[in-house]
Amino acid sequence: MWAIVAVTLHLLAGPDVYVITDAGTFETKEACEAEIAKSVPAKLEGAALDEYKAGSRGYMCIKAIEPK
């Protein structure tokens, strides 16, 4: 299972990483990356869009670690 995460890095506070739950999960990394390509930056607005354009906000696909 793959999920989209958003990442920002603050100089004094460190990283802020959270799962984009509205996008759901994906069976493959390729499907996850396709959703990022389709939705970012199309669905961003305001400060989030400005951060993305400036390179201060990123989106990537991460594979969930399944229970053993």
N, C-alpha and C positions, 0 to 999 in steps of 0.2 A: 504494500500500500504506500502510495506517494502522496505528499501534501505540499502545498505552497506555503512558504514562510516569508515574512517581511523582516528585513534587518535594517536597523539604524545603529550608528555608533556615536556615542556622546563622549566628548573628550574627558570630562571629569567623572561621569557616571558609568561609563562602559557601554556594552552593547545592549540593545533592546531587540528581542527576537520574539515574534508571535506567529502562530498559525493562522492563515486566512481560512477560517471555517466556512464562510459563505461559498467558497469555491468547491467544497467537498473534497473527496479523495479520489485518487486515480490508480488504475491497475499498473500503469507503466510510467516510466520517467518521461517518455516521449509525449504521452497524453497530458501529463502535468505541464511540461514545457510549452505545449501547444496552447494550453489555457492561459499561461502567462503572456505568450505572444499575442493572443487574441484580446486579452482584457487589460493589459498594462501597456500604455498609460490611459487607454480609452475610458476606464472607469474611475480614474483618479481625478481629484479636483483640489483646488485651494493649496494649502501648505504641503499636502502629500504629493501633489503633482510637481510643485516647485522643488521639493526635496529629491524626487525621482530624477527630474531633469538635471539637477545639479550633481547627481551621483551620490547624494547623502542617504538615499533610501534604495534598497535593492530587494529583489524578489528572486527566490530560487526554490527548486524542488528538493525535498528531503525524504528519504525513505524511512518510514516508521520502523522502529525496532519492535518486533513482535515478541510476545511473552514466550518463554521457553517451557 
